[in-house]
């Protein structure tokens, strides 16, 4: 999952701000190499404790949920990493990874209706796992998802945030009602703490949030306003000051929140100490009724077991 070499200051090095060209390219395009170097058997406990769980409506869901960005070749790192993920994650490999997640105590997969048929195949082959979907603007899929075993649908965060920024957040309310009418748990996904606060103030009928701990889609103008007139990095920007802002919004709502991108879309996977610190800080910052969604790329190490061990360690601390 991460390299085992130590770093005296994660805040400067973990997002690739320091170091030479080789280290920068390695951080962005060479993630598989970093993860291969970071295999560590000590993450797996001989007799692991039970996986901590939360309640989502009537369902008990593990505090570690398997995400789908890696399965879908959406690394948020580079087209080269996307290509590697696409080559590795055949349908058969995705099913194998899901079975390994189930073995280590993960009982929920968060994805979208594009993976619905694969989820049904997983169940048909003996798998036992809840399914949470993320959708936007297509109510026709809701009935199919509900009949197929999906327990909840969240409005897609990219669309949510766009509507919020343009003063049209109320447009998603009708879609949320359709989710409820389909017999599913109702969620909203967002990358912005302000969205959580806005929906809370409206008192909408909602069961949970999916909350990205990094507001990764700020415009250059937004970043310049926030950071001052400094050179704006190319590509997605992950600010270390973002997670505490989202943790605060998550703690203010009584509804369960599912935190995602806690490893800054792989940017914190370079070193073992960064990975562990991210899990520790996340569970210290969120409510006991919250969980995390983490993407799995297990080509070079047993990431389901490694992540599960960290959740057992810090979610019960």
C-alpha positions as CSV (number, residue, x, y, z in Angstrom):
1,X,0.0,0.0,0.0
2,X,2.8,2.4,0.9
3,X,6.5,2.7,1.1
4,X,8.2,1.8,4.3
5,X,10.8,4.5,4.3
6,X,10.3,7.2,6.9
7,X,9.7,10.9,6.3
8,X,10.4,13.6,8.9
9,X,7.6,15.9,7.6
10,X,4.6,14.5,5.8
11,X,3.0,17.9,5.3
12,X,5.7,19.0,2.9
13,X,6.5,15.8,1.0
14,X,3.3,13.7,0.9
15,X,1.6,15.6,-1.9
16,X,4.7,15.8,-4.1
17,X,5.6,19.4,-3.4
18,X,9.3,18.6,-2.7
19,X,11.8,16.3,-4.3
20,X,13.1,16.0,-7.8
21,X,11.5,15.1,-11.1
22,X,11.9,11.4,-10.5
23,X,10.1,11.5,-7.2
24,X,7.3,13.7,-8.6
25,X,6.7,11.3,-11.5
26,X,6.8,8.3,-9.3
27,X,4.2,9.9,-7.0
28,X,1.8,10.4,-9.9
29,X,2.5,7.7,-12.5
30,X,4.3,5.1,-10.5
31,X,1.8,4.3,-7.8
32,X,1.9,0.6,-8.4
33,X,5.7,0.6,-7.7
34,X,5.2,2.5,-4.5
35,X,2.5,0.1,-3.4
36,X,4.6,-2.9,-4.3
37,X,7.5,-1.6,-2.2
38,X,5.1,-1.0,0.7
39,X,3.9,-4.5,1.4
40,X,3.9,-5.1,5.1
41,X,2.8,-8.2,6.8
42,X,2.5,-6.5,10.2
43,X,-0.8,-4.9,9.1
44,X,-2.5,-8.3,9.3
45,X,-3.3,-9.4,12.8
46,X,-3.1,-13.2,13.6
47,X,-6.5,-13.0,15.3
48,X,-8.2,-9.9,14.0
49,X,-11.0,-8.3,15.9
50,X,-14.4,-8.0,14.4
51,X,-14.8,-5.2,11.9
52,X,-16.5,-2.2,13.5
53,X,-19.9,-1.4,12.0
54,X,-22.4,1.5,11.8
55,X,-26.1,1.6,11.1
56,X,-27.4,2.8,7.8
57,X,-31.2,2.7,8.2
58,X,-31.9,-0.8,9.2
59,X,-28.6,-2.2,7.9
60,X,-25.4,-2.9,9.7
61,X,-22.5,-1.7,7.5
62,X,-18.8,-2.1,8.0
63,X,-16.9,1.1,8.8
64,X,-14.6,0.2,5.9
65,X,-16.5,0.2,2.6
66,X,-14.9,-0.8,-0.7
67,X,-14.9,2.0,-3.3
68,X,-14.9,1.7,-7.1
69,X,-12.6,4.3,-8.6
70,X,-9.8,1.8,-9.0
71,X,-12.1,-0.8,-10.4
72,X,-13.4,1.8,-12.9
73,X,-9.9,3.0,-13.8
74,X,-10.5,6.4,-12.3
75,X,-7.3,7.1,-10.4
76,X,-7.4,10.9,-10.2
77,X,-3.6,10.6,-10.7
78,X,-2.8,10.2,-14.4
79,X,-3.9,8.5,-17.6
80,X,-1.0,6.0,-17.1
81,X,-2.3,4.8,-13.7
82,X,-5.8,4.7,-15.2
83,X,-4.5,2.4,-18.0
84,X,-2.7,0.1,-15.5
85,X,-5.9,-0.2,-13.4
86,X,-8.0,-0.9,-16.5
87,X,-5.6,-3.7,-17.5
88,X,-5.6,-5.2,-14.1
89,X,-9.2,-5.0,-13.1
90,X,-11.0,-7.5,-15.3
91,X,-14.5,-8.5,-14.1
92,X,-12.9,-11.7,-12.7
93,X,-10.3,-9.7,-10.8
94,X,-12.9,-7.3,-9.4
95,X,-14.9,-10.3,-8.1
96,X,-11.7,-11.8,-6.6
97,X,-11.0,-8.5,-4.8
98,X,-14.6,-8.2,-3.5
99,X,-14.3,-11.8,-2.1
100,X,-11.1,-10.8,-0.3
101,X,-12.8,-7.7,1.1
102,X,-15.6,-9.9,2.4
103,X,-13.1,-12.3,4.0
104,X,-11.5,-9.5,6.0
105,X,-14.9,-8.1,7.2
106,X,-15.9,-5.6,4.6
107,X,-19.6,-6.0,3.9
108,X,-20.4,-3.1,1.6
109,X,-19.4,-2.0,-1.9
110,X,-20.0,1.6,-3.1
111,X,-20.3,1.9,-6.8
112,X,-22.8,2.9,-9.5
113,X,-25.4,1.2,-11.7
114,X,-22.7,0.5,-14.3
115,X,-21.4,-2.2,-12.0
116,X,-24.9,-3.5,-11.1
117,X,-24.6,-6.6,-13.2
118,X,-21.3,-7.5,-11.7
119,X,-22.7,-7.1,-8.2
120,X,-25.5,-9.5,-9.2
121,X,-22.9,-11.9,-10.4
122,X,-21.0,-11.6,-7.1
123,X,-24.2,-12.5,-5.2
124,X,-25.0,-15.3,-7.6
125,X,-21.6,-16.8,-7.0
126,X,-22.1,-16.8,-3.2
127,X,-20.9,-13.3,-2.2
128,X,-22.6,-11.5,0.6
129,X,-22.2,-7.7,0.5
130,X,-24.4,-4.6,0.6
131,X,-24.4,-2.3,-2.4
132,X,-24.6,1.5,-2.3
133,X,-24.9,3.3,-5.6
134,X,-24.3,6.9,-6.7
135,X,-26.5,8.4,-9.4
136,X,-27.7,11.6,-10.8
137,X,-30.6,12.6,-13.1
138,X,-31.7,9.1,-14.2
139,X,-34.6,7.9,-12.0
140,X,-35.2,4.9,-14.4
141,X,-32.4,3.0,-12.8
142,X,-33.7,3.3,-9.2
143,X,-36.3,0.5,-9.5
144,X,-33.8,-1.9,-11.0
145,X,-31.2,-1.1,-8.3
146,X,-33.8,-1.6,-5.5
147,X,-35.0,-5.0,-6.9
148,X,-31.4,-6.1,-7.3
149,X,-30.4,-5.7,-3.7
150,X,-29.0,-2.2,-3.6
151,X,-29.7,-0.6,-0.2
152,X,-29.1,3.1,-0.9
153,X,-28.5,5.7,-3.6
154,X,-26.6,9.0,-3.2
155,X,-27.0,11.9,-5.6
156,X,-23.7,12.2,-7.5
157,X,-21.3,14.6,-5.8
158,X,-19.9,16.2,-9.0
159,X,-23.5,17.2,-10.0
160,X,-24.4,18.1,-6.5
161,X,-21.5,20.6,-6.2
162,X,-22.1,22.1,-9.6
163,X,-25.7,22.8,-8.8
164,X,-24.7,24.3,-5.4
165,X,-22.2,26.6,-6.9
166,X,-24.7,27.8,-9.4
167,X,-27.4,28.4,-6.9
168,X,-29.5,25.4,-8.0
169,X,-29.1,22.9,-5.2
170,X,-32.9,22.6,-4.7
171,X,-33.0,20.9,-8.1
172,X,-31.8,17.6,-6.6
173,X,-34.6,17.5,-4.1
174,X,-37.0,15.8,-6.5
175,X,-34.5,13.1,-7.3
176,X,-34.0,12.4,-3.6
177,X,-37.8,11.9,-3.3
178,X,-37.7,9.4,-6.2
179,X,-34.9,7.5,-4.4
180,X,-37.2,7.3,-1.3
181,X,-40.2,6.2,-3.4
182,X,-38.1,3.4,-4.8
183,X,-37.7,2.0,-1.3
184,X,-34.0,2.9,-1.0
185,X,-32.0,4.8,1.6
186,X,-31.5,8.4,0.5
187,X,-28.0,10.0,0.3
188,X,-26.2,13.0,-1.0
189,X,-22.6,13.0,-2.1
190,X,-20.5,16.1,-2.1
191,X,-16.9,17.4,-1.9
192,X,-17.9,20.6,-0.1
193,X,-18.6,21.1,3.6
194,X,-20.9,24.0,2.7
195,X,-23.2,21.6,0.9
196,X,-23.7,19.5,4.0
197,X,-24.5,22.6,6.0
198,X,-26.9,23.9,3.4
199,X,-28.9,20.6,3.2
200,X,-28.9,20.4,7.0
201,X,-30.5,23.9,7.1
202,X,-33.2,22.8,4.7
203,X,-34.3,19.8,6.8
204,X,-34.5,17.4,3.8
205,X,-35.5,13.7,4.2
206,X,-32.1,12.2,4.1
207,X,-30.4,9.1,5.5
208,X,-26.7,9.7,4.9
209,X,-24.0,11.7,3.2
210,X,-21.0,10.7,1.2
211,X,-18.4,13.3,2.0
212,X,-15.1,13.8,0.1
213,X,-12.5,15.1,2.6
214,X,-10.7,17.0,-0.1
215,X,-12.5,19.8,-2.1
216,X,-10.5,18.8,-5.2
217,X,-12.5,20.6,-7.9
218,X,-11.8,24.2,-7.0
219,X,-11.2,26.5,-10.0
220,X,-7.9,28.3,-10.4
221,X,-9.7,31.5,-9.3
222,X,-11.0,29.8,-6.2
223,X,-7.5,28.6,-5.3
224,X,-5.9,32.0,-5.9
225,X,-8.5,33.6,-3.6
226,X,-7.8,31.0,-1.0
227,X,-4.0,30.7,-1.3
228,X,-3.1,34.1,-2.6
229,X,-1.2,34.9,-5.7
230,X,1.0,31.8,-5.7
231,X,1.7,29.5,-8.7
232,X,-1.3,27.2,-9.0
233,X,-0.3,23.5,-9.6
234,X,-1.4,21.7,-12.7
235,X,-4.2,19.2,-12.2
236,X,-6.2,18.4,-9.2
237,X,-5.1,20.1,-6.0
238,X,-5.4,18.4,-2.6
239,X,-4.9,20.8,0.4
240,X,-4.0,19.4,3.7
241,X,-6.2,21.9,5.4
242,X,-9.3,20.5,3.7
243,X,-10.0,17.3,5.8
244,X,-10.5,19.1,9.1
245,X,-13.1,21.3,7.4
246,X,-15.1,18.3,6.2
247,X,-14.7,16.5,9.5
248,X,-16.3,19.5,11.3
249,X,-19.3,19.4,8.9
250,X,-19.6,15.6,9.4
251,X,-19.6,16.0,13.2
252,X,-22.3,18.7,13.0
253,X,-24.9,16.4,11.4
254,X,-26.5,13.5,13.2
255,X,-26.8,11.6,10.0
256,X,-24.1,9.0,9.2
257,X,-21.4,10.2,6.8
258,X,-19.2,8.1,4.5
259,X,-15.8,9.8,4.1
260,X,-14.0,9.2,0.9
261,X,-10.7,10.0,-0.7
262,X,-9.1,9.9,2.7
263,X,-5.8,9.0,1.0
264,X,-6.0,12.1,-1.3
265,X,-6.8,9.8,-4.3
266,X,-3.6,7.8,-3.8
267,X,-1.3,10.7,-3.1
268,X,-0.8,9.6,0.5
269,X,-0.1,6.0,-0.6
270,X,3.6,6.7,-1.2
271,X,4.7,5.9,2.4
272,X,3.3,3.5,5.0
273,X,3.4,6.2,7.7
274,X,1.3,8.5,5.6
275,X,-1.3,5.8,5.0
276,X,-1.6,5.0,8.7
277,X,-1.7,8.6,9.7
278,X,-4.5,9.3,7.2
279,X,-6.6,6.5,8.7
280,X,-5.8,7.6,12.3
281,X,-6.6,11.3,11.6
282,X,-9.8,10.4,9.8
283,X,-11.3,8.2,12.6
284,X,-10.2,10.7,15.2
285,X,-12.0,13.5,13.3
286,X,-15.3,11.8,12.4
287,X,-18.2,10.5,14.4
288,X,-18.5,6.9,15.7
289,X,-21.5,6.6,13.5
290,X,-19.5,7.4,10.3
291,X,-17.5,5.1,8.0
292,X,-14.9,5.4,5.2
293,X,-15.0,4.4,1.6
294,X,-11.5,3.4,0.3
295,X,-10.6,2.3,-3.2
296,X,-8.6,-0.9,-3.5
297,X,-5.7,-1.6,-5.8
298,X,-4.4,-4.9,-4.7
299,X,-2.1,-5.9,-7.5
300,X,1.0,-5.7,-5.4
301,X,-0.2,-6.2,-1.8
302,X,-3.2,-7.4,0.2
303,X,-4.8,-4.0,0.5
304,X,-8.1,-5.3,1.8
305,X,-6.5,-6.9,4.8
306,X,-4.1,-3.9,5.3
307,X,-7.0,-1.4,5.3
308,X,-9.2,-3.6,7.4
309,X,-6.4,-3.8,10.0
310,X,-6.1,0.0,10.2
311,X,-9.8,0.4,10.6
312,X,-10.0,-2.2,13.4
313,X,-7.1,-0.4,15.0
314,X,-8.3,3.2,14.8
315,X,-12.1,2.9,14.5
316,X,-12.3,1.4,18.0
317,X,-9.6,3.5,19.6
